[in-house]
């Protein structure tokens, strides 16, 4: 490392190694010449080298979770430093909302996950780093599309409407939770695609820690937005010392993980004779249509970060680029990201500080026509699965085989369909602070989160199977903007106020404003002039040539909503043994009815740390802490303006009511009780945490429509349902370090959650949800919200098998029976790590058990009736011991309900730490990672983890329904990290 400019000209080299109590090297430790900015960070094996002034006598060695140490280097050129764990230092970095607290002062159910424990691999958004790593938290991918959405459930499912996602807070700034990418605006029968992930704008490589707040005593300080839990995301900051340039480069490829089995060409020919289908259905070819629309997807990922600083200022600047192909042709994800953070101190006293954080990104998605509610012509995956495997996809001259009718060539649908989106995001904040005393600090936070999205979709006029496309073509351009503005004032107090009594308190005021607007234009080409024609351009580039009478123009601006809040929290610690926490937040939201805009959200918690008692057997146990808490949180996840009379303005000034006023619309409330225990043994080489929780959701927000006789134009009326949703269970986490020394390290971690979900005391009729899509299934549903059963419980006609004629035995379609729950009863996360010398191995597995999945794909496109129409069928249908009649209707019944249990190898990483290479490269590390390596399951679909969310039944998001998803991929990545 080069000396700083203010350093004396004469220097000398000092090298060394920093280890822990078990003599294992510690990477990333900051080593600084005391009183200067000359320093370095240790490499992967804990070693360091630096040039120090000839007059230097002391090094300061510091690392998060360990006590800082002063090391004498007088007359020495090499030193070895052993750092000791410091519980107080470790606790100081626990973020608890609008401040920090010592870990031993935390009374709620809080989990902190650092970079060392993240899932390994290439991810488009940081939420995937958490999958399987935290008890009580279920992370599931809704789509295999790169950049696709993720569903996170903290302590069960209680979302009747909305997403049910936790509140994300990035460096103190709460996120909106929505994405600016416009929805799909396409022609009839295409349907709606999956949403984009609202966290796509963040670079996972910039994340330092996640703090997951699970119970109400921890989340109540976020009040009306915390009903589904809170995830605090802390990004990386600069460290004091000489500048360090960190580089990460990786590349890899993805292939299909697994697929449902449909007939190949020879099996199809056999099936034609078996079922007595027309012999003309045999077209003489041999094709695998699904394979034709898939590919090996390649990825490349580059990250560069520069950080450093001195006593009065630290900085970190990072740049990232990710380019990931989807495994479906013509799909992919590109992201450009930049992140700047500075921590500055001013005045001679250093009492004035300013923190600046700027995260900006642009990501682009190339999307396929893979939708969750397509019409009977199906979306791309359904078209490929049901394609006649004897029918070539191309003509002998190489052109696409296209013929009129409802059977769509999937290769043509792919090549003649274009859908591209672009989202720009900037999340910027500035936070000046002033320290009046060591125990009193004021901080103001000003932030803006601006997102703009554009989407361009076109369908070539040669794709004649969709209505209105032949000799016309279709084009659509949509734009959205999302803006969140925030101002926060906080005053933090942390002082010993009496003998053995410490008070850590915060009071604050917050104002947040939300803005959402957008516009779109879509049109068909003019058939009189040959449609959009063929000019070598995307139709969206000359949409003005469309037929004037076919154009649809729309724009919207949601009513701006604002949230004004006062909050406070006090943590009393007596003798480091007894900790009492009290929180209160007052929220006032413009979203709610005039009579119910103000809500109060209190919580209380108590902890007893027995390890500080004189009678505690410290020689056997490191820690034994009991915790209990109770609190109230709220939910305001519903459209702005829903409590007012709201109208949509249409062509020629016509006004259509959207929703009716409800001046008594109030907060959805979550009351939660928690009791937990934390145990540490053998100097915390064995840790165990267990919690029991009971969460009750009431005053459920729900949109209702007028009853019969209904008006010609119905307006939604948002109301609070009389009823409750109860989630209760036990979650446990186990952490072990079996062996740890300078040569060998072996560890194992596991977490498990056992949860029960039930709807109680629901007044009124059952709520119908769980839409089933596909030909002949219009209007079919599979789920009810009914008192005494799990949320979104499957209620279906019971399937009674086939009779001798191959027809379904009589099914009482009007008599629905409870068939199972889509909500898992058990969540499992397993992690193992091993190191021998410089070689290391990390494996992470996730498991979900006790839930059912409705296989809408098998129901809609794999049923026997398809072969009579010249389409393919599922192999399981063909192999049924009883020959099924091709005229047997494919009704939605328990026949297509399957157990969704699975255990998946989420990621496996093998790495080798080369350490320092020459005098320039520091801490070099090479690794290979496999993601989604295998899944153990009896489910017949693409992936039991997939949930194709649909909302067409009463606007309730479906759970546990699998319908023609973007398939999951298995990914392998080779990468290298090093510092300069």
N, C-alpha and C positions, 0 to 999 in steps of 0.2 A: 504494500500500500504506500502511496506517496504522502509525505508530510504536508500539513496545511501551510498556507503562505506565511502565517504568523509564527511558525515554528522555527526554532534555531536551525542553522545550516547543518550542524553536526548531529548525526543520528547514529543509532546502533540497532541491530536486529534483536528482537525478542520473540521467541516462539513458545508454544506450550499446548496444553490440552486441558479442557474443562470436563470433569466427570461428575456423576452423582454419587450417592452413598454406596451404590453397588459397583462403582468403578466403570459404569457405562458412559460412553461419550455423549455429551449433550450438544446437539446442533443448534445454530442460531443464537448462541449466547453472545451478548454484547460485551466486548472487552475494550476499555477506553483508558488512555493515560489520564490519570486523575488531574482535573483542572484544565484539560484541553479538549479539543474535538478530534484528536488523533485516536483512531480506534479501528476495530474490525469485528466481524462476526465469525463465530466458529463454523467449521465445515461439518459435513455429515457425521464425522467420527469424533467431533468435539475439538479438533485441533485448530490452531490459529497461528498466524505469522504477521508481524507488523514492525515497522521502523519507528523507534521512539526517540525523542530528544536525548542526547547524551546525558543531560542532567536529570532525566526522569527517574523517580524513585518508587512510584506506586502505580499499580493498575487497579481500576475499578471494574469488577466483574458482576454483571447483573443478568437475570433471566426470570421471566414470568413464572411464579410459583416457587421460587427459591429466594433465600436471603442473599442480598447483595454482599459482596466481600471485597475488602481491600487487600491487595497482594503486594508485598515488598519485592521489588526487582533490582535493588541496589546490588551491583556487581554480578547480576545473573543474566544469562542469555536464554535460559529455558526454565519454565515453571510448570507444575501441574497443580490445578486448582480443583478442590472437591467442594461442590456446592451442596448445601443442606436445604431440604424442603422447608418452606416457611408457610404455615397455614394462613397466617394473616396476609402475607403477600399474595397468596393464591386467591384469597377471598376478595381482595381489593379490585380484581378485574371482573367480578361478577356484575353484569349489568342487570338492573332490576326495574327499569322504567324510570326515565327522568333522573337518573343518577346511578350510583353504584353502592354496593354494600359488601361487607366482609362475608365470606361464605358461611362462617359460623353464625352470622346474624340472619341468614335467610331462613324464613319460617314456612314458606310456601313450597309447592311442588315445582321446582325449577331444575332444568337440565341444561348444562353448558357443554357444548361440543366444539372442540378445537380442531385445527387443521389436521393434526395427527390422526384424528379419529374419523375424518371425512371418508365417504365412499371414494374409491379411486376410479379414474377413467375420464372420458371426455363427455362433458355435459353442456347442454345449451343454456341451462338455468341452474342457479345454486340450490334450489329446493331439493334436487335429486341427490345432493350430497348427504342428506339426512335419512334417506330411506333405510329402515331397519336399525337405525342407530340409537333411537330414543324410545323408551317404553311409553306406552299410551298414545303413540303417534303412528298413524297409518299413512303411508305415502304410496300412492298408486298412479301409474301413468295411464292417462285416458286414451292415448294414441301413440303408435310407434313413429309418427311423423316427427322428424327433427324439429324441435321448438314447440312441440305439442303440449297440451295442458297437463297438469298434474293435480290430482286430488289429494289434499292433506286433511285428515280427520284427527283432531286431538280429543281423546277420550270419547269417542263414539260419534254417531251421526244424529244430529238434532235439527237438521235443515229441512224444513218443509218447502220453503222457497229460498231463492238465493243460492249461493255457491257452497255455503257452509265452510268456507276456507278461513284460516286464522288471519288475524291482522298482522301484516308484515311492517316492521319498523326498521328502516335502514339508517344507521348513525343518527338516531333520534327523530327521523322523519317518517311518519306513518304513510303508507302507500294507499292509493285509491282502491286497489284490488281488481281493477278492470284493465283491459288492454285497449289501445287505440286502433288496433287492426280492425278495419270494417268487416262486418259479416259478409257471407257470400251472397251476392246478388246475381243469380243466374236464371236461365230460362226454366220453364216448367219441367218437373220431374227430376231435377238435379238434386234438390234438397239443400240442407244446411250442413256445413262442415264443422269440424271441431274448432273450438276457440284457440287463440294463441295463449301462451303462458305469460302472465303479467310480470314475471320476474326475468324474462328473456333479456332485458336490457342490462342486467348485471353480469359481470364476468366472474364465474366461479373462482378463478385464480386470485381475485381481489378480496375474497372473504377470509376474515381472521377467525371469527367465532359465530356460532348460533347460540342464543339463549332462548330456550323454549319455556314459556310461562304456561303452566297447565291448569292450575287450580285458581279459583276466584280470588283467594287471598293474594295471589301474585298478579292477576290480570286486572283487578278492579280499578287500578289507577288509570287504566285506559277506558273504563266506563262502558259507554254505549256501543263500542266497536269491538269488545273483547269477548263476546259470548262464545266464540268458537276457538278461543285461545289466542296467544300472541307469540310471534316469533321475532326476536330482536336480532338483527343482522349487523354485525360490526365488521367494517372493512379494515384492511391492513393500513397501518400508519408507519411513518418513518421512525427509525431509531437513531439515537445520538451516535456520532462517530463519522469516520470518513465515508464518502459516497460509495455505495455498493450497487452494482448493476447485476440484477438477477435475470436470467434468461431461461425460458422453457420452450422446447420445441417437440412436437409429437406429430405422428402420422399413423394412419391405420385404415381399416376397412370394415364394412358391415355386411352381413348376409342374413337371410331369413332365419328366424329362430325355429319356428315350427309352423305347420299348416294343417288345416283339416283335410281329411282324405276324401277326395272325389274320384270318380271312375276315370281310368286312363282309356285310351282308344280301344284296346282289346277287351277290357271289361265292359266298355260301353256297347261294343258290338254284341257281346254275350247278353247284355241286359236288354237290347232291342228284341232279341228272340225270346228271352225269358218273359218279358212283359207283353209281348205281342204288339210292340210299337211298330209303326210303318218302317219297312225295310229301307225306304228312301232316306231315313234319318242317318244312314251310314253314308258319309260323304267321301270315304276312301282315304282320308288323311290320318295323321297322327300328330296331334299338337298338345302342348301343355300351356293353356292360355295364361294361367297365373305366372308361370315361369317366364313367359314372353314379356310381361309388363314389369317384371322385377329385374334387379341387377345387383351386382356387387357395388356398394356405395363406398366411396373413398372419403377420407377426412384428413384435414391438416389444421393444426392449432399452434399458434405462436403467441407467446407472452413475454413482454420485456418490462421490467420495473427498475426504477432508479430511486434510491432512498438514502437518507443521511440526515445530518444536522448537528447542532451543538446544543449548548445549555439554554439558549434563548429561542431556538427554532428547530423544528424537525419537518421533513417533507417526504412525500412519496408520490412519484408519477409513474403510472403504468399504462401500457398500450397492449391491446389484444386483437387478434384476428383469428376467427374460426370459420372454416369452410367445410361443411358436412353434407355429403350427398345422402339423400334418402335411398332406401332400397327399392322404392318404386320409381320407375323412370320418370324424368321430368319433375322430380321433387328434390328439395334441398333447403339448406339454411346457411346463410352467411351473416356474420356479425363483426362489426368494427367497434371497438370500445376503447375508451380512455378514462382514466380516473386520476384525480389530483386531490391530495389531502395535505394540509399544512397545519401545524400546531405552533403558534408563535407566542412569545412573551415579550412584553414591553415594560418600560420604566426600569429604573435602577432596582426597584424592589421586586420586579417581575410579577407584580400583582395583577397587571392588565394582560389578558390573554385573548387571542383570536384564533378560532379554529375555522378552517375553510375546507369544505368537501364538495367536489364536483365530479359527478359520474355522468358520462355522456356516451351514447351508443347509437348505432344504426344497424338494424338487422333486416335482412331481406329473406322472404320465404317464397319458394316456388312450390305451388300446391297442386294436388291432384283432385279430381272430382270424386273424392271419397267422403261420403256424407252419412249422417246417422239417421236420416228420415227421408231417403229418396223415394220417388214414386215407383210404380211397378216395373219400370224399365231398369231400375236398380242403379247403383253407383258402380264405380270401376271394379272394386273387388268382387261384388256380386256378379257383374257381367263376366268376369274371368272364371269364377268358380262354376257358373252354369253354362259356359260355352261348350258346345258340342265338340268333344275332343277328336272327332273325325273330320271336322270342317276346318280346312286351312284358313288362317287369318289373312293371308295375302293371295292374290290372284297369281297365275303362272308368270305374268309379266312383272311381278313385284309390287304392283299397286295394292292398296288396301281392299279387302273384300267387304263391300258395303252393299246391303240390299234393304229395300224398304221393309217396314214392319217394326215390331216391338223388340226383336232380338238385336242387341247392340254388340258389335264387334269391339271387345275391350281395347284392342290395339288401336283401332280407329278412334275410339273415345278418348284414348290417351294422347294420341298424336295430334288430334284436331281440337284439343281443349287446352287453353292457356289460362293460368291463374297465378298472378304475382302480386306480392304485397311488400310494402316498405314501411317500417316504423322507426321514427326518430324520437329519442328520449334524452332529456337532460334533467338530472336531479341535482340541484345546487343548494347549498346552505352556507350561511355564515353565522358564527356563534361567538360574539364578543362576551367576555366574562371579566369580573373583577373580584379579587379576593380581599375582602375587608379585613379578614383575620384568618389564621390557619383553620378556624372552625366555621367561617361564614363566607359563602361564595354566591355571587349573583351571576346568572347567565341568561342571555337572550339568544334565541334561535330564530332566524328568518330563513325560510326555504321556499322553493318553488319546484314543482315536478310537472314538467311540460312534455306531453306526448302527442305526436301527430302521426297519423297512419293513412296510407293510400293503398287501394287495392284495384287492380285492373284484371278483368275477366273477359275472355272472348271464346266463342264457340264457332268453329269454321262451318261455313254453309254446306260443306260436303257431308257433315254428320247429320244425315237426313232423318234419323230415327227419333229425334226429339221434336216436339211440336214447334212449328214456326221457324225451324232452322233451314229447311231446304230452300235453296235459291235466295236465302236472306242472310243468315248468320246472325250472331248476337254479340253485343259488346256492352260492357258496364265499367264505369269508373266511380269509385266511392272514396270519400275522405272523411276522417274523424279527427277530432281534437279533444284531448283530456288535459285539464289543468287543475292542479291542487296548490293552493297558496296557504302557508302556515306561519304563524307567529307564536312563539312560546317565551314566557318569562318564568324563570325558576329561581328560588332562593334556597340554597342548601345549608343546613346547619349540622355540624358533627362535633360534639364536645362532651367531655365528662362533666355532667351537671351536678353530681353529688358523689360522695364516696362510693366507688365501685359501680356507679350508674352512668352509662353513656347513652346519649340521645343522638340518633342520626335521623334527621327530618328534612322534608322538602315540602314547600308550598309553591303553587304555580298557577299561571293563567295561560290558556291556549285558545287561539282562534284559527279556524280552518275553513277555507272556502273551496267549493268544488264546482267546476265548470265542465260541461260535456256538450259538444255540438258536432254536426256533421252534415254532409250532403252527398248526393249520388245522382248519376244519370245513367240510364240503360236504354238500349234501343235495338231494334231489328233492322237489318238491311232492307232496302227498297227492292222488292221482286221485279218491279217494272224496269229497273235499270241493271238487273243482274245481281242484286244484293250488294254486299260489301265488295264483291269482286276479288281479284287476286293481284295485289300491288306489291307483294313481298313485305308488307308491314302488318303489324298487329292491328286488328280492327279498332282498338281503343285509340290508335294514333290518328284516325280520321273518322271518329264517331259522328262527325257532322254530316257525313254522307248518308246517314241512316234515313229511313222513311220518317217524315215528320209526324205522321199519325201514330207511329209505334213507340215514340219516345216517352219514357217515364222519368220525370224529374222530381226529386224530393230533397228536402233539407229539414233539419230539426235543431232545436236548442232546448235541452232539458232546463227546467227551472233551476237557476243557480241555488245551491243549498249551502248552508253555513252551520258550523258547529262551534259553539262558544262554551268554554269549560273552565272551572276552577277545581283545583285538586290539592290534596295534601296527604302526606304519609309520615308516620312517626315510628321509629324502631327503637325501643328501649332495651338495653342490654345491661343486666345486673350480674356482675361478677363473672361475665363470660359463661354463665350457666343458664340463666333464664332470659328469654328474649320474647318480647311482646311487640307485635306489629299491628298498627291500625291505619286504615286507608279510607279516604272518602273523596269521591269525585261528583261534581255537579255538572251535568251536561244539559245544554239547551240547543235543540236542533230545529231548524226550519222545516225539516221533512215531516214532522208530526203534526197532528191536529192542534188547533189553536188552544185547546184546553189541556193538552198533554205534552207540551214541548219540553218541559223540564223533568229531568230524572236524576235521582240520587243513587249512587252505587257505593255502598260501604263494604268493608271487609275487616276481619279480625283474625289474627293468628298468634299462636304461642308455641314456643319451642323450649325444650329442656335438654341441655347438653350434659349428660351424665358423666362424660369423660372428664369434666372439670371438677367433679365432686371428689372429696377426699377419700371416700370409700371405693372409688372406681378402681378395678384391677388393671392398671395401666400396663402391667407387664404382659397382659394377654390381649387386650383390646386397645386400639388406637383411638377409636371414637364410638360413642353410642349416643344418638340424639333422637329424641321423640318430638314429633311435630303434629299440630292440629290447626285447622283453619276453616273459616266459613266466610262466604262473601256473595255478593250480588253483582252480576254484569248484565249488559244489554246488547241488543242487536238492532241496527238500523239499516240493514242490507235490503233495501227495496227502492223502487224508482223515486227520484226527486219529483215532488209535486203530486205524489200519490194521495195525499190527504186533502187535495184541493180539487175543485172542478177544473178539469184539464181537457183540452180539445186538440184535435189534429186538423190542420188547415189543408184542404185538398184542392183539386182543380177548380178553377173559376170561383174561388172563395168559399167553397162548401166547408162546413165545420162539422166534424164527427167527434162525439165525446169519447175520450179515452178512459177517464176514471172520474168517479163522483166524489164529492167532498165528504170527509169524515172528520169532524172537529174533535172527536174523542179517540182518534187513532193514537195508540201509545206504544211505548217500548216493549219489545219482546224481552222477557226477563229470564236469566239463568241464575238459579241459586245452587251453590255447590258447597258440599261439606267434604273435607279431606282430613285424613289422619295418616301419618307416615313415620317411618323409622329409617335412620341412617346408621350403618355399622361399618367400622374400619378395623382391620386386624393386621398384625404382622407389619407394622409401620405402613399401613394402607396398601400393602401388596395384595390384600383381599378386601374388597369393598362390596357392600350390599345395601340396596335401597328398596324399600317396599312402601306402597301407598294404597290405601283404600279410598275410593271416591264415590260420591253420589251426587249426580248433577240432574237438576230438574228444570226443564224449559217450560215456561208458561206464557200466556198472552201472545200466542203464536201469530205472527204476521201472515196474512193469507188474502189473496185476491179472489173475490167472489163475483159472480155475474148474476143479473136479475133472474128470478124464478119465472115460471110460466104463469100467465101468458107473457112472454118476453117482448120488450119493445123491438121495433124494427132494427134499431141500432143499439147494441148493448154497450153499456159503460161498466167497466170494472169498478168494484167497490172494495177498497182495501179495509180489512177489519182485523180485530184480534180474536182468534178462535178461543173458545172455552175448552180447554184440554191441556194435557201435559205430556211431555216426552221425557222419560227417565232413562239416563245412562248411568249404570253403576258397575263397579268392578274393582279388580286388584291389578296393579302393575308392579313389576319387580325388575331390578337390574343387578347384575352380578359382574364384578370386574376382578380379574386375577392377574398377577404377575408371578408366574410359576418359577421362572428362572431369570435372573438378571445380573450379569456381570460384564466385564469388558469384552468377553468373547462371545457369549451366548445370551440370548433373551427369548423367552417364550411367554406368551400371554393369551388369555382367553376371556372374552366378554360375552354376556348373553343378556337379553331382556325379553320379558314375556308380559303380555297383557291379557287378562281374562275379563270380558265385558258382556253385559246384558243390556238390551235395549227394549223399551216398551212404551207404547202409547197408552195413556191413562185418561179417564174422565172426559173423553172427547164428546162434546155435545153436538147433536145433529147427525146428518147423513154421513156415511163413509165418503172419504175423498178418493176419487179414482185417479190412478196414475199408472206409470209403466207402459207407455205406448208400445205396441208391437207393429212393425212395419213389414211391407212386402205384398206381393200380388195375392189377392184374395183375403188379405188380413186387415183391410181398411177399417178403422174404428176399433180394432182389438186392443185390449189392455191386459195387463198381467198383475197389477199391484193395487192394493188398497191401503189407505191409512185408516185403521180401525182400532178403537179402544180395546186394550187387552192383548194386542199383538205388537211385534216389532214395527218400527217405522218402515214404510214401503214394503210391507209384507206381501209375499206372493199369494194371490188368491186366483185360482184357475179351475176350470172344469177338470175333473179327474179323468185321466186317460185309462181306459179299461182294456187295452190290447186290441188285437185284430181277431175277427172271426174267420171261419173257414173260407169265406169269399174274399178275404183280404181287405175287408172294410173294418173301420173302427167299430168296436162294440158300442152300443148306444151310450152317448155322452149327454148328460144333462147340462147344456150350456148355460142355463139359468141358475144352476146350483154351483156356486163357486166354493171351493174348499181351501182352507189354509194349507199351503204346500211348502213353506219354508221362508227363511229370512235372507235378504241379500246382504245383511250386515254381519261381518265376521264376529265370532265369539272368542277367538284366540288370535293374537298377533305374536310373532316370534322374530327375534333378531339374533343372529349368531355371528361372532367375529373372532378370528384367531390370527395371531401374529407370531412370527418366529424370525430370529436373526442369528446367523452364525458368521462371525467376523464382519465382513462387508456385504454379505449376501443376506437378503431379507425376503420374507414372504408374508403377504397379508391376504386373508380371505374373509369375505362377508356374505352371509346368506340371510334371506328374508323368507318368512313363512306366514301364511294367512289361512285360517281354518274355521270351519263352522258355517260358512256362507254358501248360498246357492246362486247359480247363474242361469238366466234364461237364454238359451242358445237360439236367438232370433235368426241367426244365419242359417242354421240347419232347418228351422221352421220355414223360412221364406224361400231359400234357394236350393236346399238339399232334399226337398220332399219328392216323393215318387211321381207326383203329377207332372214334374218338369220334363220327364223323359217322353211323355206323350206329346209334349209341345216341341220336341226336338232339342231339348236342353239337357244338361248333365244333372246327375243326382249324387248325393253323398254315398260313399262306400258303405257306411253303416246301414243306410236304407236298403241297399241292394243285398246286404248280407243278413237281413232280417230272416230268422228261421221260417217265418210265415210269409208267403208271397203276397205282397201288398198290391191291391188293385190300383191302377194308375188313375182311377176316378175317385180315390179316397181323398176327401177334403183335408187340407192341412190346417186344421183349426188350431188356435192357440190353446194348448192344454198342458197338463203336467208332463206330457210326453217329452217336451223339450226343456224341462228343468233339470239341471245337472248340479252335482256337488262341485263347488269351486275351490276345494282345498288345494294348496300348492306349497312347495318349498323350492325356492329359486336360488341358484348361485349367482348372486347379483354382480360381484366383481372379485377378481383374483389377480393379485399383482406380485410379480417377481422382480426384485430390484437389486442392483449392485452399486455400492457407493465407492467410487474410485477415489474420492477425496480430492486433494489438491493435485493438479496436473501442471508441472512446471511452476513458473513464478507468476503466472497470469490467472489461470483457471483455478477457482476455489470450489470445493464442495461438489464436485461433479458426481452425478448420479444418473444411471441408465436403468430404465424399467420397461417391462412389457405387461400390459393389463388386458384381461379379458372381461367383458361385461355381458350379462345375460347368458352365461355359458350353458346352462341347462336349467330345466324346470321339471320337477317331479309332480305329476298331477294325473288325474284320470279324466280331466275335462277334455272334450273333443274339439274345442274351438282353437283359434289361433293362440290365445294366451289368456289364462284365467285372471291375470292382473288387469286386463283391459276392461274399461267401462265406457261404452259409447253413450254419453249423456244425452238424453232427449227430454224435451219440455212440452211436447204437444198436448199432453193430458193435464189440464188444469194448471199449467205453468209450473208443475212440480218436477224438479229434476229427477230423472230415473236413477236407480242404483242397481247394479248387478245384471244389466242387460247387454248382451254382446251382439251387435249387429254390424257386420261387414266393416270391421275397423281397419285402419292402416296397420299392417302387420308389425309385430315387434321384431327387432333385429338383434343378432349376436355380433358384438363388436370386439375387435382386437386392435390394440394401440401400442406402438413402440415410441418411447420418448426419452428425452434427456433434459436434466436441469443442471445449471451451474451458475456460479457467481463470478464476476470480474472485479 
